[in-house]
Amino acid sequence: MSHSNTTQDDQYQSYELNVSHCVDESAICAEVALLAQSDLSIKITLVGNIDIDIIPDTKNITNCCRESFFALELVDHTSLLESVFVREMAQENTVRGVVVKRLLELSKATTNAAQLRIYELTLRELLARFEVMQGGDYS
């Protein structure tokens, strides 16, 4: 389990949980469960590079782990920008491929976290519109 940027006030904690190494959603659930305490109110932000087939469905993960916490909020800030699937898509000679290639170029040209998040959300919206992604909460 890898987490960072831990913050805490009297009754609420916040963690960034890196799920780059997780191979599926059940592995992400297991990582979240490792933080479980019945008296803990927590916001967990999932971060890290993932591939298209393991996009976390925060609703499913929350439902899986909710009983183990006093209160649980999950936020998905994982990234597909470095995934093999997306890099392969950028090589396509299609409108989708051209747009994805441009997004990857733009993402490599910045270190601004807010701008990278915009590119990530744009990529997810593009994939959803092309019906590449199934299920999940892409916000």
C-alpha positions as CSV (number, residue, x, y, z in Angstrom):
1,M,0.0,0.0,0.0
2,S,1.3,3.4,-0.9
3,H,-0.3,6.6,0.4
4,S,1.0,10.1,0.8
5,N,-0.2,13.6,1.6
6,T,-2.0,12.5,4.7
7,T,-4.0,15.2,6.4
8,Q,-6.0,15.0,9.5
9,D,-8.3,17.3,11.5
10,D,-9.9,16.1,14.7
11,Q,-12.3,13.6,13.1
12,Y,-11.6,13.5,9.4
13,Q,-8.6,12.1,7.6
14,S,-7.5,12.4,4.0
15,Y,-5.2,10.1,2.1
16,E,-3.8,9.8,-1.4
17,L,-3.6,6.1,-2.2
18,N,-1.4,5.1,-5.1
19,V,-3.1,2.2,-7.0
20,S,-0.7,1.9,-9.9
21,H,0.3,-1.6,-8.9
22,C,-3.3,-2.9,-8.6
23,V,-4.2,-5.3,-11.3
24,D,-8.0,-5.1,-10.9
25,E,-10.8,-3.4,-8.9
26,S,-10.7,-6.1,-6.2
27,A,-7.1,-5.3,-5.6
28,I,-8.0,-1.6,-5.2
29,C,-10.7,-2.7,-2.7
30,A,-8.1,-4.6,-0.7
31,E,-5.8,-1.6,-0.6
32,V,-8.7,0.6,0.7
33,A,-9.6,-2.0,3.2
34,L,-6.1,-1.9,4.7
35,L,-7.0,1.6,5.9
36,A,-10.2,0.5,7.6
37,Q,-11.1,1.5,11.1
38,S,-14.7,1.5,12.3
39,D,-14.4,4.9,13.9
40,L,-12.6,6.5,11.0
41,S,-14.0,9.2,8.7
42,I,-11.8,9.3,5.6
43,K,-11.5,10.7,2.2
44,I,-9.3,8.6,0.0
45,T,-8.1,10.0,-3.3
46,L,-7.0,7.2,-5.7
47,V,-3.9,8.2,-7.7
48,G,-1.4,6.6,-10.0
49,N,-1.1,5.4,-13.6
50,I,-3.6,2.7,-14.5
51,D,-4.7,0.9,-17.7
52,I,-8.1,1.1,-19.3
53,D,-9.3,-2.3,-18.0
54,I,-9.0,-1.3,-14.3
55,I,-10.5,2.1,-14.1
56,P,-11.8,2.3,-10.5
57,D,-15.6,2.4,-10.1
58,T,-15.6,4.5,-6.9
59,K,-19.2,3.6,-6.2
60,N,-18.5,-0.2,-6.3
61,I,-15.4,0.2,-4.1
62,T,-17.2,2.4,-1.6
63,N,-20.0,-0.1,-1.4
64,C,-17.4,-2.9,-0.9
65,C,-15.6,-1.1,1.9
66,R,-18.2,1.3,3.5
67,E,-19.0,-1.0,6.5
68,S,-15.4,-1.0,7.6
69,F,-15.3,2.8,8.1
70,F,-17.4,5.3,10.0
71,A,-17.5,7.4,6.8
72,L,-15.8,6.8,3.5
73,E,-15.4,9.0,0.5
74,L,-13.4,7.9,-2.6
75,V,-12.2,10.2,-5.3
76,D,-10.6,8.9,-8.5
77,H,-7.6,10.9,-9.7
78,T,-5.9,8.0,-11.4
79,S,-4.4,8.6,-14.9
80,L,-4.7,6.8,-18.2
81,L,-2.3,9.1,-19.9
82,E,0.6,6.7,-19.5
83,S,-1.4,3.5,-20.3
84,V,-0.3,1.2,-23.1
85,F,-3.8,1.2,-24.5
86,V,-3.8,5.0,-24.8
87,R,-0.3,5.1,-26.4
88,E,-1.5,2.4,-28.9
89,M,-4.7,4.4,-29.6
90,A,-2.5,7.5,-30.4
91,Q,-1.0,5.5,-33.3
92,E,-4.4,5.0,-35.0
93,N,-5.0,6.8,-38.2
94,T,-8.5,7.9,-37.0
95,V,-10.0,11.1,-35.6
96,R,-9.8,9.4,-32.1
97,G,-6.1,8.6,-32.7
98,V,-5.3,12.1,-33.7
99,V,-7.1,13.7,-30.7
100,V,-5.5,11.2,-28.3
101,K,-2.0,11.8,-29.8
102,R,-2.5,15.6,-29.4
103,L,-3.6,15.1,-25.7
104,L,-0.5,13.0,-25.0
105,E,1.7,15.7,-26.6
106,L,0.1,18.4,-24.5
107,S,0.4,16.4,-21.3
108,K,4.1,15.8,-21.9
109,A,4.6,19.5,-22.4
110,T,3.4,20.5,-19.0
111,T,4.1,19.8,-15.3
112,N,1.1,21.8,-14.1
113,A,-1.0,19.3,-12.1
114,A,-4.3,21.2,-12.8
115,Q,-3.6,21.2,-16.5
116,L,-2.7,17.5,-16.5
117,R,-6.0,16.8,-14.7
118,I,-7.8,18.7,-17.5
119,Y,-6.1,16.5,-20.1
120,E,-6.9,13.4,-18.2
121,L,-10.6,14.3,-17.9
122,T,-10.7,15.2,-21.6
123,L,-9.2,11.9,-22.5
124,R,-11.8,10.0,-20.3
125,E,-14.6,12.0,-21.9
126,L,-13.2,11.2,-25.4
127,L,-13.0,7.5,-24.5
128,A,-16.5,7.5,-23.1
129,R,-17.9,9.1,-26.2
130,F,-16.1,6.5,-28.4
131,E,-17.6,3.9,-26.0
132,V,-14.2,2.5,-25.1
133,M,-14.7,2.7,-21.4
134,Q,-17.4,0.7,-19.7
135,G,-18.9,1.5,-16.3
136,G,-17.0,3.6,-13.7
137,D,-17.2,7.2,-12.6
138,Y,-14.9,9.2,-14.8
139,S,-14.9,12.5,-12.9
